[in-house]
Amino acid sequence: MIKNYIKTAWRGMLKNKFYTLINIIGLTIGLSVGLLILLWVQDELSFDRFNTKAPNIYRLETVGGLGQSRRIFNEDMAPIATFAKKEIPEIANAVRIAPNYLAGLFKYGEKTFSDDISVFTDPSLFSIFDFPLIKGDQHNPFPDINSVVITQKTALKYFGNSDPIGKVIVDNNKVSFRVTGVIKDFPHNSSINYGLFFPMGYLNQVAYIKNNVTYHGSSQLATMDADWHNLGYETYLLTKPGVQVNIKQIQTKLRNIHIRNKADDTDVAYLMEPLTRMHLYKSDGTDGGMATVRIFAIIAILILIIACINYVNLSTALSMLRAREVSMRKIIGAAKAQLFAQFIVETVVLYLIATILAFGLMFALMPVYNQFSGKQLIFSLSDVQVWTVIVIALIVTLAASSIYPALLLSSFDPLKALKGKISAGMGSGTFRKMLVVVQFTVSIILIIGTLIIGRQLSYIRNKNLGYDKEHVLTFFMGGVGKQYDAFKAELMKNPSITSVSRSSSNIVDVGSFTGDADWEGMPVNGNLYFHPVFVDKTFIPFFKMKLLSGQNFTGAVADSSHYILNETAVEQMGIKDPVGKKFRMGQVKGTIIGIVKDFHFNSLHKKIEPAILAYNPNIAGRIYIKTTAANTHAALEATERVWKQFDRETPFNSIFLDESFGRLYKIEQRTGALFNVFAAVAIIVSCLGLFGLATYTAQVKTKEIGIRKVLGASVGSITRMLSWDFLLLVLLSVGIAVPLAWYGMNKWLQDFAYHAKIQWWLFLLAGLSAMVIALITISFQSVKAALANPVKSLRSE
């Protein structure tokens, strides 16, 4: 029996090649794209979950500041991890990670490496997280403070295929470190991903014990565990398994520890962010990347639904053309169950063909998709979730495209059907019209999303940031910074270079901050966090920043105790006429000499925060080189030549400032690009279905069209007759899509502190685009039917 069903299904597919092709193409595209998106979603949701202790691991975050300046920091003070482990019973272990700001270059033999991210960490990193050492002692990764643990990838780059254990690398401070461990390369879905790990004990020895760190003129800090002044350590806490943990109580205990050791930090608080949430959620628990994941998951489901709708629409439409076939089957004794079985087998056969083609398309597209999305996804037929999606989509398609037509066709009188007298109400198309509306509603929402994302990215590119970033080359000088004046003089000899400046941070993304400041009129119980940038006297004119009052640095010795603040700092400090007022940052007491107009030194996701420009060229290790649009390439070549004159060993590694700025919005750029693809896919698949329905409509109304032409109807009037119903459905889709798209994209834009306004014409453009695309799709068949010879269509009458 099944063999007969399959044979009949195959014959039916060959008989209706055109509709079969549309169905297969639509389902293939829908399944492949929908599954690709769901793979992306699955990867985002899997971040850090490979750690077996993940349910008990939390990232510690510090909350500080009052009023508008209150914010959450992903970094903490060094002692809090040590005290938490000692004093809080619920804490089983703790680990700190700090960036290696002491060295940026590493040498082995004659080879120098500068592109590896290195950090200091506690040995507990390798027991808390699932980062197994494939060489070395997992329980004692750092036998001494001059040890280093590296990844497999780093080991291969530094030492080739030779055994790395015992090898010695030297940093740019001429300090030697012996390789004592090699860890397996990090999974691509790990939030922690570095190349070299140095012991925290070395940082303690060099930065504290050896250099005698002091604050506010107080006594020397013996170790980093006495430093309650600096935020700079990413901290993770491991709670004890099987112990009832009250996170709020632990957070209160952490605050009490802090206050006990530094009583003046009355505004401090702590948050514990679960490891499994920190990739997709913000520190305060609100959506971060999770919003995008939800949007993509919904898009994947909707694209799959659109593809299934195509099949359902054409199947239910074509079932009316098979009324005589079904009636004959009923007359010769076919039961309702057999009709069900026939329709189900036909759907399964076509669906299996589409699934096989979709798998092939996915394998072919995967390298391009990974490059496009910035992922390292792997499509495997052994993935349970892939088959779950396939089965669910098949069941939904079967239910809608097999059961509905079977119920429809089994309900009419077969004798009337054989005479062509099926009731007009049967299969009147209401169900199909609803599905068309759903398809185009989704497509129009995606078009609107694409337009708004593109507009926001354009807004970001063109927004006045408060400084001029065009045609500026930048890089860290390293050892060359000690010869800055000579280096700059040599650069300025080249006519392609117009000016040079330097600072301590990249102006497009200033990460440094401090709460160690006070000023005239500062509230007794309050604190304000500032972003300090150390500069030279050329910095403000170089970037064409606007001084609102006061004066710029002159380069005099007195400038070492002068400060220039931004507008936001003055506003949040609550002082009037700030120029000339006393101000202290760290150990340096000085005077405010100027106010600079606010400028964006972070992503537009964040509001502008208080900033301080301080004069200290000695620690301004980042250089900026200005050129013109016509001479950027010549300036780059000239800079590299001069670099090699001063430092032959260190590789030259630079970036243009606008490119560095663009990297802040890499996620948004990829989101926009993927939205473009998804919108195009949704439109293509929707139009395939619309094209098939238009063809079916023209086929059903062939005789009516012939009669109208004989009676004098024009091609235009016939085309309008065939197109009008479909255009009304698209117009209805626009009405439904607009408010839904506005709500969704308005929520997306709220993630930006500064964003473009949603203009009404974007919705009009999206609606008109959908109408035009639908009209072009329909008109092809409508015009073809209107131009047909009426004699042929009436010959059988």
N, C-alpha and C positions, 0 to 999 in steps of 0.2 A: 504493500500500500504506500509506504513512504517513498519507495522508488518511483511509483507512479506520480506521486505529488511533486517530487523533484523534477521529473521529466516534464510534467505539465508547467511547472514554474519556469523551467529553462526555455520551453517553447514560447511561453508568454513574454519573457524578457526579450527573446529574439524578434518576436512579432512587433513589440513596441520599443525598438532600439533607441529611438530618440529620448523617450521618457526614462528608459532604463539608464542611459548614459547620464542624463541630468541627475538622477537619483544617486548613482554611484559616485559621480564627481562631488556632489554636495555632501554626501555622507563621508567620503574619504577626506575632504578638506576639513569638515567639521570635526571628525574624530581625531585627526592628526594634530590640528591646531589646539583643540580643546585639551588633549592629553599633554601636549608640550607645555601649555600654560599650567596645568595641574602639577606637572613635574617641577616647575619653577616654584609653585606654591608649597609643594611638599618639601623642597629643599630649604625654603625660608623657615618653615615650621620646625625643621630638624636641627637648627643651630644649637650646638653645645649639648644636645641630648645624648650624644655618644658617651658622655662621661657617666660611669656607673653610679657615682655619688651625686649626680646633678640635683636630685630632689633636696639634698641637704646643703648645697653650696649657694652662697649669697654674695653678691658684690656690695661692699659697704660704700655708702655715699654720704658726704658731709653737706649739711644745710647751714648756710650762714648769711648774715646781713639782715638789715631791717628795712621795712617799707618796700620801695621800688627796687632796692638793690638786693633783696633777699633772693637767693638762688641755690640751686643744687649742683654740687660738684661731684664729678665721678672720681675724684682723687681725694685722698685723706692724708692726715698727718702720720708720720712714721710710727709713733709709739702706740697708737690705738690698737693695732693688731696684736702687739706683744701683751698689752694689758688685758685685752679681751680674752686671749687664750689663758692667761693666768688667773683672772678674777671672775670670769663668767662661767658657771658650771656647764651651761648648755653648749658652749663652744668647744669643739673637739680639736680644732686646728685652725691656723690662719696663715695666709701667705701674702706678701707684698711684691709688687712689680713696679720698678721705677725706670724711666728712660735713661739710657747711658749718655748723659750730656758731657762726660769727661773725655770721650774719644769717639771719633767718627770714621777713622781709617784704621785698617788692620792689614798687616803685612805677613806673608809667609814666603821665605826665600826672596826672590826678586819680584814676586807678584804683590800688588797692592789692591785692596778691595774697599769700596766706599758705599756700596749700595745695599748692605745688609743692615737690618734693624736689630740693634742690640739692646739688651735691658739688664738691669740688676734684679735678682730675685732671691727669695729664701729657698732653702732645700725642700721645704714642704710642698712646693709647687708640684713636684713629681710624685707625691703621695696623695695629694688632694685630687688632682686631675689625672685623667687617663692619658698621660704622655709617657709611654714606656721607653726606657733606655734600652736600645738594642746593643749598646756597648757601654760598659761602665757599671757602677754600683747605684742601683735605684735608690737605696736607703742612705747613701753617702755620695751624692753627685759632686760635691765640692770638698775634696780632702783638705784644701787650704784656700786662702783668699785669692790666690793667683791661678785659680782653676777656671775653666770655661767649658760649658756644655753646648754642643751645636746640633743642628738638625742634619739629617741625611743629605739634603740638598746642599747645605752649606759645606758639609764635609767633602762632597763630590767636587764642588767648585774650587775649594781651597787645596785639596790634596789628591784629587783624581781618584784612582782606584786603590791607592795605598791605605794602610790602616791609620786612621787619624789619631788613635789613642796614643798619648805621649808627645804628639807633635806640639810645637811651640809657635804661637802667633804673637806678633808685637803690635801694640797700638801706636798711634801717632805721638804719644807721650813717652815712647821708648820703654814702655812697661811690657814685660813678657807674661803670657798666660799659657798654661799647659792644658791641652784638651784631655778632659777626664771622663767625658761621656758623649754619646751620640744618641739623640732621640729620634724616634720615627717621625717622618714628616707629618705636619699637622693636617688633619682632615680639612677639606675646603670649607666645611661648615663649622669651623672653630673660631670663636671670637678672639681667642689668644693665638697669635701667629707671629713668631719672631725667628730670627736666624741664629743669634748667639745669646747665651745666658751666662752672666757673670754673677758671682756670689755677692749678696747684699753686704756681707762682711767687708768686702773690699771698699765699697762706697762708704761704709761707716768709718773705715780706717783712714781713707783719703780725705773725705769731705768734713769729717768731724774731729777725730782724734789728732790727725796730722796737722790740719789747717786751723785748729782752734776756733771753731765757729762761735760767734757771740751775737747777741741781740740786745738792742736798746742799752748798750753799755753794761749789760749784766755779765755775770761770770761766764766762763767758757762752758760750752755744752760738752760733756764728756763723751756722749754717744748720741746716735740718732734717736734713741729711745727717750731722750730728754728734750727733743725738739718738738715743742707744741706750737711752733710758729709757721712752719712751711707745709703747704698742701702740695704733694707731688708723688704720692704713692697710691697706685691702684691696689685695693685691698679686697681679698676674698676670705670669707669666714665659712668654716665647715661646722655645721651643728652635729651633735651626737645622734646617731641613728637610734630609733626606738624610744627617744626621749620626747615627751610632750613639749613642744617649743612654742612659746608665746613671743612672736616677733616684736610686738610693741613693748613688752617688758625688757627684752634684750636691748632694743633701741634706747630705752630710758636708762638702762644700766650703762650703756656706752656714753651717753651724755653726762651722766654723773661722774664717770671716770674722767672725762675731759674737763669738766668744771672743777673737779678736785685738783687737777694738775695745772689748770690755767683759768683762774676764777673770773678774769675779765671777759671771757668769751661767753657772755650771758645769752647771746643769740644763737648759739650752736645747737644743732640737732643732728641725729643720724637716721638714715634710712637703709633698709636691707632689701636689695633688689634680687629676686630669685634668678639664678643663672639661666634658667630656661626661658625667662621672659625678657632679658635685657637686650636681646637683639632686635625685638619687635615692639618694645614698649619704652616710653620715656620714664625717667626716674620717678616722676610723680604718679605713675600708674596709668597715665593717658596713652592713647595710641601714638605710636611712632611709625615704624615700618608696617605695623599690623594693618593699618588702614589700607595701604597699597596691596597687601596680601589678600585682604578681604575683597577688594575691588577686582583683583585678577582672578580670584576663585569664582566670583560671580560671573565675570566675563567668560571664563572657561565653560561654566555650566550653561550660560546663555548661548554661546556659540554651538555647543552640542545640541541644545534645544532647537536652535534655528535649523541646523542640519536635519534633525529628526522631523521638524515641522514640514520641511520640503517634501520628505518622503510621504508623510501623512497626508499632506495636501494633494499630491499627485495620485496617491493610492486611492483616496476617497473619491477624487474626481473621476479617475479611470474606472472605478468600480461601477459607476453608472453606465459606462460604455459596455460593461460586461454583463449587463442585466439579462440579456438573452441567453448568454452562456450559463449563468447561474440558474436561470429559470429552467433550461433544458436539463441541468443536473438534478434539480428538484423534481421534475416530472418523472425522470427515470429512477428516482428513489434515493437521491443523495440526502443524507440527514444533516441537520444543522451542525453537528459535531464535525462531520466531514468537510463542510464548507469552512468552518473555523480552521481545521487542520490545513486545508489548501492555502488559505491566506497566510497562515503562520509560516508554513514551509517556504512560500514565495518570499516573505520578508526575511527569513533567516538566510536563505541562499544569497539574496542580494546583499544583505548586511555582512555576511562572511566575506564576500568578494571585496566590499568596501573596507572591511577591517584589515584584510591582508594587504591591500593597497596602502592603507593608512600607516601600517607598520613599516612598509617599505619606504614611504615618504618620510616618516619620522627618522629612520636610520640615515636617510640621505641628508635631511635638514639639520640633524643634531650638531655637527661641527659649526655650521653657520649660526645656528640658534645660540650656542654657547658663547660664541664670539660677540654676538649681538646683545645678549643679556648679561654678559660678564660672569657667567656661571661655568661650572665644570660638571654638568649634568650627564648622567649615563642612563640610556634607555635600555631596559632589560625586560625580556618577555617573562622572566621569573618574578617580576615585581607584582605582588598581590594587588596593590592599589590600581595598577594599570588594568588588570582583569576585572576588578570591581567596577571601574568606570565603564568598561566595555559591556559587562553583563547588565548593569543598571540601564545604560542607554538602549541596549537591545530590548530589555523588558518593556521600557517606556514606549519604544517604537512599535513593538509588537502589539502592545495594548491599544495604542491609538490607531495604528495603520492596518491592523488585522481584525481585531474584535469589532471595531466600529463598522467597517464596511460589511463584515459578515452579518452583523445584526441588522444593518440597513437593508441588505439585499435579501436576507431570509424573511423579511417582514412583508414583502409585497406579493401580490397575486401573480404567479408565473404566467398564466394565460394572457393577462393584460400586458405583461412585459413583452411577451412574444409578439403581440400586436402593436408594440410601441406606445402603449397607453399607460405608462408609469405616471403616478400622481406627481404633479408639479412640485408638491411639497417635499417629495422624497429627495433627499440630497440637495436641497435648495441652496446649499453653499454657505449657510450661516456659520457653521463650524469652521469651514475653510477660511472664511473672511476674518474670523477671530484670530486664527493662526497667522494670517498674513499681517494683521495689525501687530501681533506680538513680535514677529520678525522685524518689521520696520521700526517699531518702537526701540528695540534693542540697537539696531543699526544707527538710528538717529542719535541715541544717547552716546554711543561711541564716537560718532562724528563730532558732537558737541564737546565731548571730553577731549578729543584730539585738538580741537580749535582752542579750547581754554588752556590746556597744558602748553601748547605752542605759544600762545599769547603771554603766559607767565614766564616762559623761558626767554622770550623776546624782551619782556619787561626787565628781567634780571640782566640781560646783556647790555641793555641801553640805559639802565638807571644811572643817574649821577651819584657816584659813590662818595663824593666829597674829596676825591683825589684823582689824578690822571694816571691810569694804568697802561695806556697805550704805548706799544713799542718799547717796553721796559724789560731788559734781561736781568735775571737775578740768580744768585747762588750763594752758598756759604763759602767764605774764603778759607777757612781752616788756618793752616800755618801762614798762608799768604797775608792774612790780616795783620801780622806783625810788621809787614812792610807795606802797609796800606798806602801811605803817601807816595812812595816810589811806584807802586802798582798803578795807582790812579793817574799819576803824571804820565806814565807810559801809555795808558789807555787814551788819555786826552790828546795824544799826538795824532791819533787816527781821526780823519775828518768825518767818518761815519758815526762817531760817538759825540754827542752834544753835551752830556753832563753825567756826573757820577755822584752817588750818595750811599749811605749805609745805615743800618739799624740792627737791633738785636733780634727782631722777629719779622716774619713775612707779613707785610702790611695787609694782605688779603685774608689772613687767618692768624690773628694774634692769640696764642694759647695761654700766655703767661698771665697771672693775676696775683694780687696781693691784698690782704686786709690789714697789713701792718702799716697804717698811716694815721695821722691826725692833723688837725688844722685849727685855726682860730675859730671858735664858735662851735666846735664839734660837740654833739650831744654826749652826755656822760654815759648813758646806757645805749650805745648804738655803735654800729660798725658799717663800713662801706667797702665793697670790693672794687678795686681798680685794676685795669689792664695796663701795666707799665710797658713802655717801649723806649729803649735807650737809643738815642740818635746822635748825629753830628749837626753842625749848623746849617748844612745844605739840605736837610731832609724836607722841611716844609716848602721851600721854594722849588725843590726838585719835583715834588708831587703836585705843585700848584694848589696847595691847601690854603684856605683862607683864614687869616688871623682876624678875629672879631675885635680884639682889644689887646693892649700891651705890645710886646715886641718879640722878635725871634731870638734864638741863641746867636751870640756873636763869635763864639769860639774862645772867649776869654776864660781864664782859670776860674773866675767867679761863677761861670755857667754850671759848674759841677754841683752847685747847690740851688740851681734855678729849675723851676717846673713850668710846663705849659699844659693846661687841662683842656678837655673838650667841653662842649656845652652841657652835655648830660651830667658830667661830673659836678659841674658848678650847680646845676639845678638840684641834684640829689644831695649835695653837701649842704644846701640851704643857706648859702652865703651870698651877700650882695657886694658888688665892687670887689671881686676877688683879687684883682691885680695888686700886688704889694703885700698881700696877706701872708702870714707865716704858714708853712706846710712842711710836714715831715713824712718821708717814706723810708721805712727801714731805719737805718742808723743815721741817715743824712737829713739834717734839719736845713730847711731852705726857705725860698720865697717863690710865690707864684708870680711869673713875669708876663704871662700871656694866656689868652683863651682862643682856641682854634675851633672853627666851625665843625660840627659833628661830621664824622666820616665813618663809613662801614668797614670795620676791621674784622668782621666775622661774616658768616653766611647770612643771607637775608631771612633765613628762618628765625634769627634772633633779633631782638630789638637792640639798638645801639646802647652800649653800657659805658660806665665811666672809664675814661682813659687818661693816662698821664704820659706826656713826652718828657723824658729826662735826658739831660746832656751827659753822656758817658761814652765817647767814641771807642774807648778801650775794650768794651764788651759788645760793641756793635759789629758782630761778625758776619752779617749778611750784606752783600753789596747789590746796588741797583745801577744799571747802566742804561742810559736813555739814548735812543737813536730815532731816526725818522722812518716813515713807512717805506721809503725807497731804499733804505740802507740797512735794514735789519739783518740780512744775510751777511753783508760785509762786516757789520759790527760783531756778529757772532764769531766769524772766522778770526777777526782781529783780536777779540777777547781771548779766544783759545790760544792764539800764538803768544800773546803776552803772558797768559797763565803758565805756559810751558817754559817761558824764560825764568819765572820765579819758582816753579815747582814742577820738575820733570817726572817725579814719581807718582804724584796723585792724579788719578783720572779727572778730566774736566767734566763737570756735570752741572748743566745749567737748565733754566726753564724761563720762558717768557711769562710775565706777570698775568697777562690775560688768560693764558693756558692754565696757570696755577689757580686763578679765579674760577675758571670753568670746571675744574676738578671738584670744587665744592658742591657742584650740582650734577655730578655724574649720575646719581640715582634718578634725578628728575629727567635728565636727558634720555636715559634708557627707558624710563617709564613712558615718556613722550613718544619715543621711537616705537616701542612695543604697542602703544595705543594706536599709532598709525597703521601698523600691520593688522591688529585685531579689527579695527574699523573697516579696513579694506576687505578682510576675510568675511566679516559679517555682511557687508554690502554685496560681495560677490556671491556668497551662498544664498542670500535673500533674493537677489536678482535671478539666480538660476531657477529658484522655485517660482518666481513671478513669471519668468519667461516660459516655463513649462505650463503654468496655469493659463497664460495668455494664448499659448498654442492650443491648449485643450478647449478654451472658450471659442476660439476661432473655428476649431474643428466641429464643435457642437452646433455652432450657429452658421454653418456653411450655407445651408438652404435659405435661412433667413436673410443672409447677406446677399445671396443671389437674387431673391425676390426684390429686396430693396434697390439693388442696382438696376433691375429691369424696370422698376417704377421711377427711376431717375435719381436715386440717391448718389451723392458725390462721394469720392474717395475720402475727403475730409470728414464728412458727416458719419461715414461708417467707422472711420478710425476713432472719432470721438465717442461713438456709441460703445465700441469695444474697450476703450481706454478709461472712460469716465468712472466706472465702478471701482477700478483698481486705484485710480488717483484719489478718489474719496477715502479709500482705506489708508493710503499713505498720509493724507492730510489729517485723518483721525490719529494716526500714529504720531505725527508731529505734536498734536495737542496733548497727547499723553506723555511723550518723551521730554518735552521742554521742562515742566516742573520737576520731574524726577532728576533730570540732568543738572538743573540749577541747584537742587538740594545737595546732590552728591559732590559736584565740583566746588560748591561753596564750602563744604566741609573740608575738601582737599586743600583749598587755598588758605584755610585758617591755620594750617601748619606753617605758613610764612608770616612773619611779623610785618613784612612789606610785600604787597602783591598787587597785581593788576585788577582793575574793576571788571566785573562780568558785564559786558555790554549787550544790549538787546539785539544788536545786529548779528551777533554770533549765532543766536538761535534762529534768526531769519535766514542767515546763510546756510546753516545746517539743514533747515527745513526745505529751502529751495534746492539745495544739492540733492537731497533725497528724492524730491519731486522730479527733478530733471533726470536723475539716474533711472528712476522707475519709468518715466515717460519714454526714455530711449529704449529701455528693455521691452516695454509693452508695444511700442510703435512698430518695431520690426515685424512682429507677427500681425499686428493690426493692419498695417499698410499692405503687407503681403496678401492677407485675406481679402482686403478691399479691392486689390488690383486683379484678383483671380477672375477668370472667365465665368460669368453666371450660368452660361449654357451647360457647363460641366456639372455644376452643383445641382441644376434642376433637371438633368437628364433622366434621373430615376423617378421623377414625379409623374 
